[in-house]
Amino acid sequence: MAAISVLVAVQARSLADREIAELENRLIAAKRTELKNYLALARTAISKDYGRALPDDEDAKERVIHTLAAMIYGQDGYFFVYDYEGNNLVAPRQTELIGANWAGLTDAAGTPIVDELISIARRGSGYHSYLWHKPSTGEEAQMVSFVVGLQDWRWAIGTGIFIDDVLATVAAARSETEARIRETFLWIAGITMAALLLVFFSGLWLNIRERRLADAKLKALTQRIFDTQEEERGRVARELHDSISQMLVGVRYMLELARRRLRTGDARAEENLGGGIDALGGAIQEVRRISRDLRPGVLDDLGLGPALQSLTEEFGARTGIEMEFETVVFRNRLDQDAKISLYRVAQEALTNIERHAEASRVSLHVFGHTDGATLRIADNGRGLAAARDSAGPPQGLGLRNMQERIEQLGGQLRIQSSRNGTVIEAQVPLTHMLAPESGPPPQNKERKSA
């Protein structure tokens, strides 16, 4: 029994260590992807000044410095710039670094910082990890930076993310696993003293149960982290990069043109100002749309039906596609996970229709039944096969996201596609339907066309 106990404990620890290491690698990989997105936004913001400037254009350099110094995000996020001699040009959250030469700087562990960042920039781009003072706390924390080189100006431009939260999450998971393994081992030892036979069966059952619990908790934690990444990083980064940043660059261009024309007395300056104001208004509307897409308040306040109705109305008004919406009033009888998942499936389906289907009419129907609840979306577009031929392999990402969301609820996702259109049905089981508060549920239906 002692040998079996030791073997089970070693195997459980080995499995937990592998899963925790995989969790840590995925979290850090997600942080690195986030860094690339931030730096892509920065390069977009300075592309106009840098792309047209000569190596000795001091005015363009000054404009780029001001642009990067103003681009801060979160509590600790900012962009830094060093020239290839080690002089700091931009550090908005640590202004004492600006103007000084930091060649040869190392962290508390002896890791070279500035020299290595410059070396990476000379080679093109890359990552570097080191200890750095966290602006929000003033204490040293592990930081991962991504840096690229502006070779014409001999600059290293980059940004970094502190990963102390990742390390804390991994440490907590490891501590919990170790505590559980120790607890299980003590259970086995105590039962062994009472009865050898009872120890054999009870110990085996406890170890299998604890291992399954550890696996389930680690997988649930990983899923929650991936959901957060999908909501806060993937969609926000794409939306900001593809829409907001481009709009703001256009606004800046029109305002700068208006300023130059005002100085010369050109009467067309007012026209440029009007265009800039209109574009800025569009950017504000886009920010509101992104905020609403991330978490629509009507979903929590009124339930799935009104949220989907608002989504279809906004989609029809934006795209000009004829929309038909029909639902049985749920009175918030779906649990929170089912409401969010069905809403996200509808959102993803409409996005795919807008980008790939070339449809002129879309119908959305959501209703409850004896087996649970079903969301049905149909369009008269060109079908998945034709869309895949023109859009390439990445188009399957949205469908995989839908599939994973519904499978997580224990439901089913069915897709039927032809040259005459596509039908997507997402069904969640009855376990996600809450009991009615009082009285029989109403049978009236709501129909909406847009």
C-alpha positions in Angstrom: 0.0 0.0 0.0 2.9 2.4 0.7 4.4 1.7 -2.7 1.0 2.2 -4.4 0.5 5.5 -2.5 3.9 6.8 -3.5 3.4 5.8 -7.1 0.0 7.5 -7.4 1.3 10.6 -5.7 4.2 10.8 -8.1 2.0 10.3 -11.1 -0.5 12.9 -10.0 2.3 15.4 -9.4 3.9 14.7 -12.8 0.5 15.1 -14.5 -0.2 18.3 -12.6 3.3 19.7 -13.4 2.8 19.0 -17.1 -0.6 20.7 -17.2 0.6 23.7 -15.2 3.6 24.1 -17.5 1.3 24.0 -20.5 -1.0 26.6 -18.8 2.0 28.9 -18.2 3.2 28.5 -21.8 -0.2 29.4 -23.2 -0.6 32.4 -20.9 2.8 33.8 -21.8 2.1 33.1 -25.5 -1.1 35.0 -25.2 0.8 37.9 -23.6 3.3 37.9 -26.5 0.4 38.0 -29.0 -1.0 41.0 -27.2 2.3 42.8 -27.4 2.5 42.3 -31.1 -1.0 43.8 -31.5 -0.1 46.8 -29.4 3.1 47.4 -31.4 1.1 47.0 -34.7 -1.2 49.8 -33.5 1.9 52.0 -32.7 3.4 51.4 -36.1 0.1 52.3 -37.8 -0.1 55.5 -35.8 3.4 56.6 -36.8 3.4 55.2 -40.4 2.5 58.5 -42.0 5.4 60.4 -40.4 8.0 57.6 -40.5 7.1 56.3 -44.0 7.6 59.6 -45.7 10.6 60.9 -43.7 14.3 60.9 -44.5 16.8 59.6 -42.0 17.7 63.1 -40.9 14.2 64.5 -40.8 14.2 65.9 -37.2 10.6 67.3 -37.4 9.2 63.9 -38.3 11.2 62.3 -35.5 9.8 64.8 -33.0 6.2 64.1 -34.2 6.8 60.4 -33.8 8.2 60.9 -30.3 5.1 62.9 -29.3 2.7 60.3 -30.8 4.4 57.4 -29.0 4.6 59.3 -25.7 0.9 59.9 -25.8 0.0 56.2 -26.4 -0.4 54.7 -22.9 -2.8 51.9 -22.0 -4.0 50.3 -18.8 -2.2 51.0 -15.5 1.3 50.1 -16.7 1.3 50.0 -20.5 3.4 52.4 -22.5 5.8 52.5 -25.5 9.6 53.1 -25.1 12.2 54.2 -27.7 16.0 53.9 -27.6 18.4 54.9 -30.3 21.1 52.5 -31.2 23.6 54.3 -29.0 21.5 53.6 -25.9 19.8 57.0 -25.4 16.2 56.9 -24.2 13.8 59.0 -26.3 10.4 58.0 -25.1 9.3 56.7 -21.6 6.1 58.4 -20.6 5.6 56.6 -17.3 9.2 56.9 -16.3 10.2 60.3 -17.5 13.5 60.3 -15.5 14.9 57.9 -18.2 14.4 60.3 -21.1 17.5 61.9 -22.5 20.0 59.7 -20.6 22.2 57.0 -22.0 21.4 53.6 -20.6 23.8 51.4 -22.5 25.0 48.6 -20.2 21.9 48.7 -17.9 21.1 45.3 -16.3 18.4 44.2 -13.9 18.8 42.8 -10.3 19.5 39.4 -11.7 22.3 40.6 -14.0 20.2 40.3 -17.2 21.3 43.0 -19.8 18.3 45.2 -20.7 19.0 48.1 -23.1 21.9 46.5 -24.9 19.8 43.3 -25.6 16.8 45.4 -26.8 19.0 47.3 -29.2 20.6 44.1 -30.4 17.1 42.6 -31.1 16.0 45.7 -32.9 19.1 45.6 -35.1 18.1 42.1 -36.2 14.5 43.2 -36.9 12.2 42.2 -34.0 11.9 39.9 -31.1 11.1 39.4 -27.4 13.1 39.9 -24.3 12.3 39.2 -20.6 13.8 40.9 -17.6 13.0 42.5 -14.2 11.7 46.1 -14.4 10.0 48.6 -12.0 6.3 48.4 -12.3 4.8 51.9 -12.6 1.6 51.2 -10.6 3.4 49.7 -7.6 7.0 50.9 -7.9 8.3 47.4 -7.2 10.3 45.1 -9.5 8.4 42.5 -11.5 9.0 40.2 -14.4 8.4 41.9 -17.7 8.2 40.6 -21.3 8.9 43.2 -24.0 8.5 43.1 -27.8 10.8 45.4 -29.8 11.2 46.2 -33.5 13.9 48.3 -35.2 13.3 51.4 -37.3 16.4 51.0 -39.3 16.3 54.2 -41.2 16.4 56.2 -37.9 18.4 53.6 -36.0 15.7 53.4 -33.3 14.5 50.5 -31.2 10.8 50.9 -30.4 8.9 48.5 -28.2 6.4 47.9 -25.4 6.2 45.5 -22.5 3.7 43.6 -20.3 4.3 42.5 -16.7 3.6 38.8 -16.2 3.5 38.8 -12.4 -0.2 37.9 -12.7 0.6 34.9 -14.8 3.3 33.8 -12.4 0.9 34.3 -9.5 -1.8 32.2 -11.2 0.6 29.4 -11.9 2.0 29.5 -8.4 -1.5 29.3 -6.9 -2.4 26.4 -9.2 0.8 24.6 -8.2 0.3 25.2 -4.5 -3.3 24.0 -4.7 -2.2 20.8 -6.5 0.6 20.1 -4.0 -1.8 20.6 -1.1 -4.3 18.3 -2.6 -1.7 15.6 -3.3 -0.4 15.9 0.3 -3.9 15.7 1.6 -4.6 12.5 -0.4 -1.4 10.9 0.8 -2.3 11.6 4.4 -5.8 10.1 3.8 -4.2 6.9 2.4 -1.8 6.7 5.3 -4.5 7.1 7.9 -6.8 4.5 6.4 -3.9 2.1 6.1 -3.5 2.1 9.8 -7.2 1.1 10.2 -7.5 -1.6 7.6 -5.3 -2.8 4.8 -8.1 -3.8 2.5 -10.1 -0.6 3.1 -6.9 1.4 2.3 -6.6 -0.3 -1.1 -10.1 0.5 -2.4 -10.6 3.8 -0.6 -7.1 5.1 -1.5 -7.5 4.2 -5.2 -10.9 5.9 -5.3 -9.7 9.0 -3.6 -6.7 9.4 -5.9 -8.7 8.9 -9.1 -11.3 11.4 -7.8 -8.8 14.0 -6.8 -6.9 13.7 -10.1 -10.1 14.2 -12.0 -11.0 17.2 -9.9 -7.5 18.7 -10.5 -7.9 18.1 -14.2 -11.3 19.6 -14.3 -10.3 22.7 -12.4 -7.2 23.3 -14.5 -9.2 22.9 -17.7 -11.9 25.3 -16.4 -9.3 27.8 -15.5 -7.7 27.6 -18.9 -11.1 27.9 -20.6 -12.0 31.0 -18.6 -8.6 32.6 -19.5 -9.2 31.8 -23.2 -12.7 33.3 -23.0 -11.2 36.5 -21.6 -8.5 36.6 -24.2 -11.1 36.1 -27.0 -13.3 38.9 -25.6 -10.7 41.4 -24.4 -7.8 40.9 -26.7 -8.8 39.3 -30.0 -11.9 41.2 -30.8 -10.8 44.5 -29.2 -7.4 44.4 -30.9 -8.9 43.7 -34.3 -11.6 46.3 -33.9 -9.2 49.0 -32.7 -6.7 48.2 -35.4 -9.1 47.9 -38.3 -11.5 50.7 -37.5 -10.7 53.1 -34.7 -7.0 53.6 -35.4 -7.7 54.2 -39.1 -10.4 56.7 -38.3 -8.2 58.6 -35.9 -5.4 58.7 -38.4 -7.8 60.1 -40.9 -9.1 62.7 -38.4 -5.6 63.8 -37.6 -4.7 64.1 -41.3 -7.8 66.3 -42.0 -7.1 68.5 -38.9 -3.5 69.0 -39.9 -4.5 69.9 -43.4 -7.1 72.4 -42.0 -4.4 73.9 -39.8 -2.1 74.4 -42.8 -4.9 76.0 -44.8 -5.8 78.3 -41.9 -2.3 79.5 -41.8 -2.3 80.3 -45.5 -5.8 81.8 -45.4 -7.3 79.0 -47.6 -11.1 79.1 -47.5 -11.2 75.3 -47.8 -10.0 74.9 -44.2 -13.5 75.0 -42.9 -14.4 72.1 -45.2 -11.5 70.0 -43.7 -12.6 70.9 -40.2 -16.1 69.7 -40.9 -14.7 66.5 -42.4 -12.6 65.9 -39.3 -15.5 66.5 -37.0 -17.7 64.1 -39.0 -14.9 61.4 -38.9 -14.4 61.9 -35.2 -18.2 61.4 -34.7 -17.9 58.2 -36.7 -15.0 57.0 -34.4 -17.1 57.8 -31.3 -20.0 55.7 -32.8 -17.5 52.9 -33.5 -16.2 52.9 -29.9 -19.8 52.7 -28.7 -20.5 49.8 -31.1 -17.4 47.9 -29.9 -18.4 48.5 -26.2 -21.9 47.2 -27.0 -20.5 44.1 -28.8 -18.2 43.3 -25.9 -21.0 43.2 -23.4 -24.5 44.4 -24.4 -26.3 45.7 -21.3 -29.7 44.6 -22.7 -28.6 41.0 -22.4 -28.3 41.2 -18.6 -31.2 43.6 -18.1 -33.9 42.3 -20.4 -32.7 38.8 -21.6 -31.7 37.1 -24.8 -34.7 38.0 -26.9 -34.4 41.8 -26.7 -30.6 41.5 -27.0 -30.9 39.5 -30.2 -33.5 41.9 -31.5 -31.2 44.9 -30.9 -28.4 43.0 -32.6 -30.4 42.2 -35.7 -31.8 45.8 -36.0 -28.3 47.3 -35.7 -26.9 44.7 -38.2 -29.7 45.4 -40.7 -29.3 49.2 -40.4 -25.5 48.9 -40.8 -25.4 46.5 -43.7 -28.7 47.1 -45.6 -29.5 43.4 -45.4 -33.2 42.5 -45.0 -33.6 41.0 -41.5 -36.4 38.9 -40.0 -36.4 38.2 -36.3 -38.7 35.9 -34.4 -38.7 34.7 -30.8 -40.8 33.2 -28.1 -40.6 35.4 -25.0 -38.3 33.6 -22.6 -38.8 35.9 -19.6 -35.1 35.4 -18.7 -35.6 31.6 -18.2 -32.2 30.8 -19.8 -29.3 30.7 -17.4 -26.4 33.2 -17.9 -24.0 30.8 -19.7 -26.6 29.8 -22.3 -27.7 33.4 -22.9 -24.1 34.6 -23.5 -23.2 31.6 -25.7 -26.3 31.9 -27.9 -25.8 35.6 -28.2 -22.1 35.1 -29.2 -23.1 32.4 -31.7 -25.6 34.9 -33.3 -23.0 37.6 -33.3 -20.4 35.4 -34.9 -22.9 34.1 -37.5 -23.9 37.6 -38.5 -20.3 38.7 -38.8 -19.6 35.7 -41.1 -22.7 36.6 -43.2 -21.6 40.2 -43.6 -18.0 39.3 -44.5 -18.4 36.2 -46.7 -22.0 35.2 -47.6 -23.1 38.1 -49.9 -26.6 37.6 -48.7 -29.6 39.9 -49.1 -31.9 38.4 -46.5 -31.3 36.8 -43.1 -33.8 35.3 -40.6 -33.1 34.7 -37.0 -35.4 32.6 -34.9 -34.9 31.6 -31.2 -37.4 29.5 -29.2 -37.7 27.1 -26.3 -39.0 23.5 -26.5 -39.2 20.3 -24.6 -35.5 19.5 -25.2 -34.1 23.0 -24.3 -33.7 26.1 -26.5 -32.7 26.6 -30.1 -31.2 29.5 -32.1 -31.7 29.2 -35.9 -30.0 31.6 -38.3 -30.7 31.3 -42.1 -29.4 33.3 -45.0 -29.8 33.3 -48.8 -26.1 33.7 -49.5 -23.6 31.8 -51.6 -22.9 29.1 -49.0 -19.9 28.0 -47.0 -18.1 26.2 -49.9 -18.0 29.2 -52.2 -17.1 31.5 -49.3 -14.2 29.2 -48.2 -12.8 29.1 -51.8 -12.6 32.9 -51.8 -11.7 33.6 -48.2 -9.2 30.7 -47.5 -8.7 28.5 -44.5 -9.1 31.2 -41.7 -12.8 31.4 -42.3 -13.3 28.2 -40.3 -12.2 30.0 -37.1 -15.7 31.5 -36.5 -17.4 28.1 -36.9 -14.9 26.5 -34.5 -15.7 29.2 -31.9 -19.4 28.5 -32.2 -18.9 24.7 -31.9 -16.7 25.1 -28.8 -19.2 27.4 -27.1 -22.1 25.1 -27.7 -20.2 21.9 -26.8 -19.2 23.5 -23.5 -22.9 23.7 -22.6 -23.5 20.1 -23.6 -25.5 21.2 -26.7 -25.3 20.7 -30.4 -24.4 22.9 -33.4 -25.8 21.9 -36.8 -24.8 23.6 -40.1 -26.5 23.0 -43.5 -25.1 24.9 -46.5 -25.6 24.9 -50.2 -25.3 27.4 -53.1 -28.7 28.8 -52.1 -27.7 29.7 -48.5 -26.7 28.5 -45.1 -28.7 27.4 -42.0 -27.0 27.3 -38.5 -28.9 25.8 -35.6 -27.5 26.0 -32.0 -29.3 23.9 -29.4 -28.7 24.0 -25.7 -30.1 21.3 -23.4 -33.0 21.6 -21.0 -30.5 21.8 -18.0 -29.9 25.4 -19.0 -33.5 26.4 -18.8 -34.6 27.9 -15.4 -37.9 27.1 -13.8 -40.6 29.8 -14.4 -41.1 32.2 -11.6 -44.9 31.9 -11.5 -47.8 30.9 -13.7 -47.5 29.3 -17.2 -45.1 30.8 -19.7 -46.7 33.1 -22.3 -47.1 31.8 -25.8 -47.1 35.0 -27.8 -44.4 35.6 -30.3 -42.6 38.7 -31.5 -41.7 39.3 -35.1 -39.5 42.0 -36.4 -38.3 42.9 -39.9 -35.5 45.5 -40.6 
